[in-house]
Amino acid sequence: MGKKIIMTAPQFNSLVMEEIGKTIELKYPVDCDKVLLIKDFLDKNFHKDVEDAYSPEGIVVKQPVIFVMNTEGMPVERIDNETLFDRAFHANRNMYLDQNRLNRFVRKVVEKWLEDKIDQNGMLDTNFV
């Protein structure tokens, strides 16, 4: 015979919501015009490059490098991916009222920009963010 678990309604609801949050991920359609706005911001203010680095195993790997550009188009400062995301997020913070949606959208666009996977029409290689 199976075991019984006794819990209160709030405990049950909390457990169910936690599990739903883990398994269900909201998907939003990509808005190409907004993708192009973020891409334009990234293209004007940042430069991406690749450098050779060593992995912990001693293997040479390609590592992305991002530079902030000044008004003359010269690299000024080297930044990491998270800093790039933060700057793109704050520059476009009024794009969506839902901050979760904005966070996911900007993160996906920055990721695809780094991978050169945004076409001239603002289409990503995935239809949903």
N, C-alpha and C positions, 0 to 999 in steps of 0.2 A: 504494500500500500504506500502511496506517495506521502510526502511530508507536507504539512500545512504551514503557511506563513501568515501570521496575523499582523496587520498594520492598519494604521489609521488612514482615513481618506487623504489628508494632506501628505502623508508619507507616500501613499500610492501615486498621487498626482505628481509629486516631486520626482519620483522614480521614473514615471512614464515620460514626463517632460525632458528629463535628463537623457533618456534613451532616444527619444525623438530628435533631440538636438544633435545627438551624435550621428544619427543615420540619415536624417533628412536635411538636405542642404538647399536653400533657396537659390534658384537660378533666375537671372535676369537677362533679357535679350540685350545684345550689344547695340548701342546707339552710335552709328558711324560718325556722325557730326561731332559728337563729344569725344570720340576716340581721336579724331583729327585735331581737335583743340588741344588735347593733352599732348599728342605727338608733336604738334607745332611748338608748344611750350618747351618740351624736352629737346627738340632739335635746335632751338634758338639759344638755350641756356646751358646745355650740357654736351659733352663729347664722350663717346664710348670708344674704347680700344681694348685690345687683348694683349696680355703679357704672359711670358713663361714663368711658371712658379713650380716649386717642388712640393709634391704631396708628402704626407708623413712616411710613405713607403719609399721615398726618394725618386719617384717617377716625375718627369717633367710633364706638367699639364698646362693647358691654356686657361687663364683666369681673366675674367672681365675687369676692366678698370674704367672708372667714370671720373671725368674732370668737369669742374664748373668753368664756364667760359666768361671772359670779361666782354665789354662792349666792342672791343677790337677783334674778338674771335680768338683770343689767346687763352690757353688753359691757365687757370689761376690756382685752383685748389682741387686736390684729389678727395673724392668722397666714396662711401660705400653704398651698397644697394638700398639699405634701410634709410639712409639720409636722403638719397634720391627720391625714394617713395615719399618721405615726409615733406620734402619741398614741393613735389608734384601734388600731393594731397592738399597742402595749405594753399597753393596757388589756385586750386580748383574746388575749394571747399564749399562753394555755393552752387555747385552743379546739380546736386541732389539733396533733398531735405533729409532723406534717410541716410544717416551717417554710416550704417553698416553696408548699405548698397554702395555708397560712395567709396568707402574703404576697399571693398572687393573690386570695384570697377577700376579705380586708379591703380591698385596693385596689379591687376591683370594687364592693364595697358602698359605699365612700366615694365613688367616682365616680358611682354611681347615686343616692346621697343628694344629692350636689351638683346633679344634674340633675332631682331630684324624680321619680325613676322607680322607687320602691319602693312597692308598694301596701300596704294595711293588713294583708294576710296574709303579708307578707314576700316576695312574688314580685317578681323583677326582670324587666326586659323581655327578658332572655336566660335560658335554662334552665341554662346551664353557665357556669362561671367558668374 
